[in-house]
Amino acid sequence: MDIAIKGWIHANPRKRRTALDWAYEVKWLLTESPYKKCSKIRFVQDNLNTHNISSLYKAFPAAEAREYARRLEFHFTPKHGSWLNIAEIAISVLSKQCIDRRISNMAQLNAEIAAWQDDYNSNLRPVNWQFTTYDARVKLRKLYPAF
């Protein structure tokens, strides 16, 4: 059963951004989130060195990692193109609406982000993506081959 939850956000702040942290977030997405019954999940993400299948194999036994990997489809934003990543857009909104100040401890940070996330998800607002292939070829002309 495949579903689409447009505009849904899940944020789980962690102290670090390691391969294991990423792998456990992926596991949560695949096993506990509203997407847990999806046969395939498309990831649009930056090229951070932890954002790859090998991180799953570092965190889980091979059979489990392989099962998670089978359900993932990766799409990487171009280098210096994280602004194309919808997750980066969501982080920008979160930063402006919720964490626009210093928060001194993880418990408070988690509580504030959870409250923001619940409010945001109660009024789902899908991203109205208007960036066309033509726009990409103009803005990212160095990354596209000339025809």
PyMOL commands that place a pseudoatom at each C-alpha (Angstrom):
pseudoatom trace, name=CA, resn=MET, resi=1, chain=A, elem=C, hetatm=0, pos=[0.000, 0.000, 0.000]
pseudoatom trace, name=CA, resn=ASP, resi=2, chain=A, elem=C, hetatm=0, pos=[1.545, 3.284, -1.063]
pseudoatom trace, name=CA, resn=ILE, resi=3, chain=A, elem=C, hetatm=0, pos=[0.528, 6.592, 0.468]
pseudoatom trace, name=CA, resn=ALA, resi=4, chain=A, elem=C, hetatm=0, pos=[1.498, 10.183, 0.006]
pseudoatom trace, name=CA, resn=ILE, resi=5, chain=A, elem=C, hetatm=0, pos=[1.488, 12.563, 2.935]
pseudoatom trace, name=CA, resn=LYS, resi=6, chain=A, elem=C, hetatm=0, pos=[2.236, 15.843, 1.293]
pseudoatom trace, name=CA, resn=GLY, resi=7, chain=A, elem=C, hetatm=0, pos=[3.818, 18.432, 3.511]
pseudoatom trace, name=CA, resn=TRP, resi=8, chain=A, elem=C, hetatm=0, pos=[4.220, 16.148, 6.548]
pseudoatom trace, name=CA, resn=ILE, resi=9, chain=A, elem=C, hetatm=0, pos=[7.294, 16.889, 8.654]
pseudoatom trace, name=CA, resn=HIS, resi=10, chain=A, elem=C, hetatm=0, pos=[9.155, 14.852, 11.241]
pseudoatom trace, name=CA, resn=ALA, resi=11, chain=A, elem=C, hetatm=0, pos=[12.051, 16.439, 13.093]
pseudoatom trace, name=CA, resn=ASN, resi=12, chain=A, elem=C, hetatm=0, pos=[14.195, 14.626, 15.630]
pseudoatom trace, name=CA, resn=PRO, resi=13, chain=A, elem=C, hetatm=0, pos=[17.137, 16.717, 16.791]
pseudoatom trace, name=CA, resn=ARG, resi=14, chain=A, elem=C, hetatm=0, pos=[20.250, 14.812, 17.778]
pseudoatom trace, name=CA, resn=LYS, resi=15, chain=A, elem=C, hetatm=0, pos=[23.531, 15.944, 19.264]
pseudoatom trace, name=CA, resn=ARG, resi=16, chain=A, elem=C, hetatm=0, pos=[25.476, 14.713, 16.241]
pseudoatom trace, name=CA, resn=ARG, resi=17, chain=A, elem=C, hetatm=0, pos=[24.941, 13.766, 12.575]
pseudoatom trace, name=CA, resn=THR, resi=18, chain=A, elem=C, hetatm=0, pos=[26.696, 10.427, 12.317]
pseudoatom trace, name=CA, resn=ALA, resi=19, chain=A, elem=C, hetatm=0, pos=[26.063, 7.504, 9.973]
pseudoatom trace, name=CA, resn=LEU, resi=20, chain=A, elem=C, hetatm=0, pos=[24.392, 5.659, 12.847]
pseudoatom trace, name=CA, resn=ASP, resi=21, chain=A, elem=C, hetatm=0, pos=[22.141, 8.624, 13.672]
pseudoatom trace, name=CA, resn=TRP, resi=22, chain=A, elem=C, hetatm=0, pos=[21.018, 8.767, 10.034]
pseudoatom trace, name=CA, resn=ALA, resi=23, chain=A, elem=C, hetatm=0, pos=[20.488, 5.001, 9.878]
pseudoatom trace, name=CA, resn=TYR, resi=24, chain=A, elem=C, hetatm=0, pos=[18.292, 4.986, 12.979]
pseudoatom trace, name=CA, resn=GLU, resi=25, chain=A, elem=C, hetatm=0, pos=[16.182, 7.837, 11.586]
pseudoatom trace, name=CA, resn=VAL, resi=26, chain=A, elem=C, hetatm=0, pos=[15.736, 5.865, 8.358]
pseudoatom trace, name=CA, resn=LYS, resi=27, chain=A, elem=C, hetatm=0, pos=[14.722, 2.798, 10.365]
pseudoatom trace, name=CA, resn=TRP, resi=28, chain=A, elem=C, hetatm=0, pos=[12.149, 4.881, 12.244]
pseudoatom trace, name=CA, resn=LEU, resi=29, chain=A, elem=C, hetatm=0, pos=[10.780, 6.206, 8.956]
pseudoatom trace, name=CA, resn=LEU, resi=30, chain=A, elem=C, hetatm=0, pos=[10.488, 2.703, 7.491]
pseudoatom trace, name=CA, resn=THR, resi=31, chain=A, elem=C, hetatm=0, pos=[9.115, 0.942, 10.583]
pseudoatom trace, name=CA, resn=GLU, resi=32, chain=A, elem=C, hetatm=0, pos=[7.202, 3.422, 12.736]
pseudoatom trace, name=CA, resn=SER, resi=33, chain=A, elem=C, hetatm=0, pos=[6.250, 6.513, 10.738]
pseudoatom trace, name=CA, resn=PRO, resi=34, chain=A, elem=C, hetatm=0, pos=[3.099, 7.053, 8.669]
pseudoatom trace, name=CA, resn=TYR, resi=35, chain=A, elem=C, hetatm=0, pos=[5.213, 5.801, 5.736]
pseudoatom trace, name=CA, resn=LYS, resi=36, chain=A, elem=C, hetatm=0, pos=[5.856, 2.383, 7.307]
pseudoatom trace, name=CA, resn=LYS, resi=37, chain=A, elem=C, hetatm=0, pos=[3.544, 0.580, 4.870]
pseudoatom trace, name=CA, resn=CYS, resi=38, chain=A, elem=C, hetatm=0, pos=[4.999, 2.178, 1.747]
pseudoatom trace, name=CA, resn=SER, resi=39, chain=A, elem=C, hetatm=0, pos=[6.757, -0.206, -0.590]
pseudoatom trace, name=CA, resn=LYS, resi=40, chain=A, elem=C, hetatm=0, pos=[9.170, 2.515, -1.792]
pseudoatom trace, name=CA, resn=ILE, resi=41, chain=A, elem=C, hetatm=0, pos=[10.198, 5.845, -0.270]
pseudoatom trace, name=CA, resn=ARG, resi=42, chain=A, elem=C, hetatm=0, pos=[11.966, 8.479, -2.336]
pseudoatom trace, name=CA, resn=PHE, resi=43, chain=A, elem=C, hetatm=0, pos=[14.683, 10.367, -0.506]
pseudoatom trace, name=CA, resn=VAL, resi=44, chain=A, elem=C, hetatm=0, pos=[15.677, 13.766, -1.842]
pseudoatom trace, name=CA, resn=GLN, resi=45, chain=A, elem=C, hetatm=0, pos=[18.748, 14.757, 0.102]
pseudoatom trace, name=CA, resn=ASP, resi=46, chain=A, elem=C, hetatm=0, pos=[22.116, 16.406, 0.022]
pseudoatom trace, name=CA, resn=ASN, resi=47, chain=A, elem=C, hetatm=0, pos=[25.388, 14.587, -0.459]
pseudoatom trace, name=CA, resn=LEU, resi=48, chain=A, elem=C, hetatm=0, pos=[26.436, 14.392, 3.185]
pseudoatom trace, name=CA, resn=ASN, resi=49, chain=A, elem=C, hetatm=0, pos=[28.779, 11.435, 3.543]
pseudoatom trace, name=CA, resn=THR, resi=50, chain=A, elem=C, hetatm=0, pos=[26.436, 9.681, 6.005]
pseudoatom trace, name=CA, resn=HIS, resi=51, chain=A, elem=C, hetatm=0, pos=[23.428, 9.784, 3.649]
pseudoatom trace, name=CA, resn=ASN, resi=52, chain=A, elem=C, hetatm=0, pos=[23.938, 6.450, 1.938]
pseudoatom trace, name=CA, resn=ILE, resi=53, chain=A, elem=C, hetatm=0, pos=[23.170, 2.748, 2.042]
pseudoatom trace, name=CA, resn=SER, resi=54, chain=A, elem=C, hetatm=0, pos=[26.476, 1.881, 3.726]
pseudoatom trace, name=CA, resn=SER, resi=55, chain=A, elem=C, hetatm=0, pos=[25.259, 3.716, 6.848]
pseudoatom trace, name=CA, resn=LEU, resi=56, chain=A, elem=C, hetatm=0, pos=[22.465, 1.153, 7.150]
pseudoatom trace, name=CA, resn=TYR, resi=57, chain=A, elem=C, hetatm=0, pos=[25.002, -1.677, 7.008]
pseudoatom trace, name=CA, resn=LYS, resi=58, chain=A, elem=C, hetatm=0, pos=[27.059, 0.008, 9.743]
pseudoatom trace, name=CA, resn=ALA, resi=59, chain=A, elem=C, hetatm=0, pos=[24.025, 0.145, 12.010]
pseudoatom trace, name=CA, resn=PHE, resi=60, chain=A, elem=C, hetatm=0, pos=[22.149, -3.098, 11.346]
pseudoatom trace, name=CA, resn=PRO, resi=61, chain=A, elem=C, hetatm=0, pos=[22.767, -6.740, 10.437]
pseudoatom trace, name=CA, resn=ALA, resi=62, chain=A, elem=C, hetatm=0, pos=[23.121, -7.247, 6.671]
pseudoatom trace, name=CA, resn=ALA, resi=63, chain=A, elem=C, hetatm=0, pos=[19.672, -8.806, 6.140]
pseudoatom trace, name=CA, resn=GLU, resi=64, chain=A, elem=C, hetatm=0, pos=[17.930, -5.973, 7.995]
pseudoatom trace, name=CA, resn=ALA, resi=65, chain=A, elem=C, hetatm=0, pos=[19.978, -3.282, 6.219]
pseudoatom trace, name=CA, resn=ARG, resi=66, chain=A, elem=C, hetatm=0, pos=[19.248, -4.890, 2.842]
pseudoatom trace, name=CA, resn=GLU, resi=67, chain=A, elem=C, hetatm=0, pos=[15.499, -4.908, 3.584]
pseudoatom trace, name=CA, resn=TYR, resi=68, chain=A, elem=C, hetatm=0, pos=[15.568, -1.209, 4.454]
pseudoatom trace, name=CA, resn=ALA, resi=69, chain=A, elem=C, hetatm=0, pos=[17.719, -0.377, 1.413]
pseudoatom trace, name=CA, resn=ARG, resi=70, chain=A, elem=C, hetatm=0, pos=[15.316, -2.221, -0.890]
pseudoatom trace, name=CA, resn=ARG, resi=71, chain=A, elem=C, hetatm=0, pos=[12.560, 0.225, 0.063]
pseudoatom trace, name=CA, resn=LEU, resi=72, chain=A, elem=C, hetatm=0, pos=[14.610, 3.373, -0.556]
pseudoatom trace, name=CA, resn=GLU, resi=73, chain=A, elem=C, hetatm=0, pos=[15.135, 5.346, -3.741]
pseudoatom trace, name=CA, resn=PHE, resi=74, chain=A, elem=C, hetatm=0, pos=[17.778, 8.071, -3.481]
pseudoatom trace, name=CA, resn=HIS, resi=75, chain=A, elem=C, hetatm=0, pos=[17.801, 11.374, -5.336]
pseudoatom trace, name=CA, resn=PHE, resi=76, chain=A, elem=C, hetatm=0, pos=[20.702, 13.651, -4.465]
pseudoatom trace, name=CA, resn=THR, resi=77, chain=A, elem=C, hetatm=0, pos=[20.664, 17.408, -4.878]
pseudoatom trace, name=CA, resn=PRO, resi=78, chain=A, elem=C, hetatm=0, pos=[23.589, 18.889, -6.801]
pseudoatom trace, name=CA, resn=LYS, resi=79, chain=A, elem=C, hetatm=0, pos=[26.610, 20.061, -4.841]
pseudoatom trace, name=CA, resn=HIS, resi=80, chain=A, elem=C, hetatm=0, pos=[25.833, 23.577, -3.571]
pseudoatom trace, name=CA, resn=GLY, resi=81, chain=A, elem=C, hetatm=0, pos=[22.180, 22.920, -4.433]
pseudoatom trace, name=CA, resn=SER, resi=82, chain=A, elem=C, hetatm=0, pos=[20.752, 22.059, -1.027]
pseudoatom trace, name=CA, resn=TRP, resi=83, chain=A, elem=C, hetatm=0, pos=[18.211, 24.843, -1.558]
pseudoatom trace, name=CA, resn=LEU, resi=84, chain=A, elem=C, hetatm=0, pos=[16.594, 22.395, -4.017]
pseudoatom trace, name=CA, resn=ASN, resi=85, chain=A, elem=C, hetatm=0, pos=[16.002, 19.936, -1.190]
pseudoatom trace, name=CA, resn=ILE, resi=86, chain=A, elem=C, hetatm=0, pos=[12.494, 20.199, 0.259]
pseudoatom trace, name=CA, resn=ALA, resi=87, chain=A, elem=C, hetatm=0, pos=[13.846, 19.034, 3.630]
pseudoatom trace, name=CA, resn=GLU, resi=88, chain=A, elem=C, hetatm=0, pos=[16.246, 21.990, 3.627]
pseudoatom trace, name=CA, resn=ILE, resi=89, chain=A, elem=C, hetatm=0, pos=[13.286, 24.268, 2.912]
pseudoatom trace, name=CA, resn=ALA, resi=90, chain=A, elem=C, hetatm=0, pos=[11.451, 22.745, 5.886]
pseudoatom trace, name=CA, resn=ILE, resi=91, chain=A, elem=C, hetatm=0, pos=[14.511, 23.276, 8.099]
pseudoatom trace, name=CA, resn=SER, resi=92, chain=A, elem=C, hetatm=0, pos=[14.522, 26.916, 7.034]
pseudoatom trace, name=CA, resn=VAL, resi=93, chain=A, elem=C, hetatm=0, pos=[10.843, 27.270, 8.000]
pseudoatom trace, name=CA, resn=LEU, resi=94, chain=A, elem=C, hetatm=0, pos=[11.510, 25.520, 11.321]
pseudoatom trace, name=CA, resn=SER, resi=95, chain=A, elem=C, hetatm=0, pos=[14.441, 27.833, 11.992]
pseudoatom trace, name=CA, resn=LYS, resi=96, chain=A, elem=C, hetatm=0, pos=[12.398, 30.970, 11.337]
pseudoatom trace, name=CA, resn=GLN, resi=97, chain=A, elem=C, hetatm=0, pos=[9.212, 29.891, 13.123]
pseudoatom trace, name=CA, resn=CYS, resi=98, chain=A, elem=C, hetatm=0, pos=[10.516, 27.914, 16.080]
pseudoatom trace, name=CA, resn=ILE, resi=99, chain=A, elem=C, hetatm=0, pos=[14.218, 27.876, 16.835]
pseudoatom trace, name=CA, resn=ASP, resi=100, chain=A, elem=C, hetatm=0, pos=[15.194, 31.428, 15.974]
pseudoatom trace, name=CA, resn=ARG, resi=101, chain=A, elem=C, hetatm=0, pos=[17.067, 31.762, 19.267]
pseudoatom trace, name=CA, resn=ARG, resi=102, chain=A, elem=C, hetatm=0, pos=[19.533, 29.851, 21.402]
pseudoatom trace, name=CA, resn=ILE, resi=103, chain=A, elem=C, hetatm=0, pos=[17.970, 26.873, 23.164]
pseudoatom trace, name=CA, resn=SER, resi=104, chain=A, elem=C, hetatm=0, pos=[20.247, 25.662, 25.905]
pseudoatom trace, name=CA, resn=ASN, resi=105, chain=A, elem=C, hetatm=0, pos=[19.328, 21.985, 26.288]
pseudoatom trace, name=CA, resn=MET, resi=106, chain=A, elem=C, hetatm=0, pos=[18.120, 19.042, 24.208]
pseudoatom trace, name=CA, resn=ALA, resi=107, chain=A, elem=C, hetatm=0, pos=[14.961, 18.456, 26.283]
pseudoatom trace, name=CA, resn=GLN, resi=108, chain=A, elem=C, hetatm=0, pos=[13.715, 21.985, 25.692]
pseudoatom trace, name=CA, resn=LEU, resi=109, chain=A, elem=C, hetatm=0, pos=[14.750, 21.833, 22.025]
pseudoatom trace, name=CA, resn=ASN, resi=110, chain=A, elem=C, hetatm=0, pos=[12.866, 18.559, 21.534]
pseudoatom trace, name=CA, resn=ALA, resi=111, chain=A, elem=C, hetatm=0, pos=[9.766, 19.917, 23.299]
pseudoatom trace, name=CA, resn=GLU, resi=112, chain=A, elem=C, hetatm=0, pos=[9.687, 23.088, 21.212]
pseudoatom trace, name=CA, resn=ILE, resi=113, chain=A, elem=C, hetatm=0, pos=[10.262, 21.277, 17.952]
pseudoatom trace, name=CA, resn=ALA, resi=114, chain=A, elem=C, hetatm=0, pos=[7.599, 18.664, 18.824]
pseudoatom trace, name=CA, resn=ALA, resi=115, chain=A, elem=C, hetatm=0, pos=[5.053, 21.423, 19.489]
pseudoatom trace, name=CA, resn=TRP, resi=116, chain=A, elem=C, hetatm=0, pos=[5.938, 23.189, 16.235]
pseudoatom trace, name=CA, resn=GLN, resi=117, chain=A, elem=C, hetatm=0, pos=[5.851, 19.892, 14.326]
pseudoatom trace, name=CA, resn=ASP, resi=118, chain=A, elem=C, hetatm=0, pos=[2.401, 18.970, 15.708]
pseudoatom trace, name=CA, resn=ASP, resi=119, chain=A, elem=C, hetatm=0, pos=[1.014, 22.383, 14.765]
pseudoatom trace, name=CA, resn=TYR, resi=120, chain=A, elem=C, hetatm=0, pos=[2.613, 22.268, 11.323]
pseudoatom trace, name=CA, resn=ASN, resi=121, chain=A, elem=C, hetatm=0, pos=[1.351, 18.746, 10.605]
pseudoatom trace, name=CA, resn=SER, resi=122, chain=A, elem=C, hetatm=0, pos=[-2.187, 19.564, 11.756]
pseudoatom trace, name=CA, resn=ASN, resi=123, chain=A, elem=C, hetatm=0, pos=[-2.433, 21.981, 8.817]
pseudoatom trace, name=CA, resn=LEU, resi=124, chain=A, elem=C, hetatm=0, pos=[-0.524, 20.178, 6.079]
pseudoatom trace, name=CA, resn=ARG, resi=125, chain=A, elem=C, hetatm=0, pos=[0.860, 22.559, 3.510]
pseudoatom trace, name=CA, resn=PRO, resi=126, chain=A, elem=C, hetatm=0, pos=[2.375, 20.753, 0.555]
pseudoatom trace, name=CA, resn=VAL, resi=127, chain=A, elem=C, hetatm=0, pos=[5.341, 22.426, -1.073]
pseudoatom trace, name=CA, resn=ASN, resi=128, chain=A, elem=C, hetatm=0, pos=[4.219, 24.204, -4.218]
pseudoatom trace, name=CA, resn=TRP, resi=129, chain=A, elem=C, hetatm=0, pos=[7.320, 23.403, -6.236]
pseudoatom trace, name=CA, resn=GLN, resi=130, chain=A, elem=C, hetatm=0, pos=[7.593, 25.823, -9.144]
pseudoatom trace, name=CA, resn=PHE, resi=131, chain=A, elem=C, hetatm=0, pos=[11.213, 25.303, -10.133]
pseudoatom trace, name=CA, resn=THR, resi=132, chain=A, elem=C, hetatm=0, pos=[11.153, 23.978, -13.696]
pseudoatom trace, name=CA, resn=THR, resi=133, chain=A, elem=C, hetatm=0, pos=[13.747, 22.117, -15.715]
pseudoatom trace, name=CA, resn=TYR, resi=134, chain=A, elem=C, hetatm=0, pos=[14.274, 25.304, -17.713]
pseudoatom trace, name=CA, resn=ASP, resi=135, chain=A, elem=C, hetatm=0, pos=[14.889, 27.263, -14.488]
pseudoatom trace, name=CA, resn=ALA, resi=136, chain=A, elem=C, hetatm=0, pos=[17.372, 24.608, -13.386]
pseudoatom trace, name=CA, resn=ARG, resi=137, chain=A, elem=C, hetatm=0, pos=[19.245, 24.786, -16.678]
pseudoatom trace, name=CA, resn=VAL, resi=138, chain=A, elem=C, hetatm=0, pos=[19.557, 28.564, -16.305]
pseudoatom trace, name=CA, resn=LYS, resi=139, chain=A, elem=C, hetatm=0, pos=[20.441, 28.644, -12.612]
pseudoatom trace, name=CA, resn=LEU, resi=140, chain=A, elem=C, hetatm=0, pos=[22.648, 25.529, -12.671]
pseudoatom trace, name=CA, resn=ARG, resi=141, chain=A, elem=C, hetatm=0, pos=[24.036, 25.845, -16.185]
pseudoatom trace, name=CA, resn=LYS, resi=142, chain=A, elem=C, hetatm=0, pos=[27.493, 24.706, -15.062]
pseudoatom trace, name=CA, resn=LEU, resi=143, chain=A, elem=C, hetatm=0, pos=[26.033, 21.380, -13.905]
pseudoatom trace, name=CA, resn=TYR, resi=144, chain=A, elem=C, hetatm=0, pos=[24.036, 20.608, -17.053]
pseudoatom trace, name=CA, resn=PRO, resi=145, chain=A, elem=C, hetatm=0, pos=[25.556, 19.461, -20.325]
pseudoatom trace, name=CA, resn=ALA, resi=146, chain=A, elem=C, hetatm=0, pos=[25.138, 21.734, -23.319]
pseudoatom trace, name=CA, resn=PHE, resi=147, chain=A, elem=C, hetatm=0, pos=[23.057, 20.324, -26.161]
for i in range(1, 147): cmd.bond("trace and resi %d" % i, "trace and resi %d" % (i + 1))
show_as sticks, trace
zoom trace
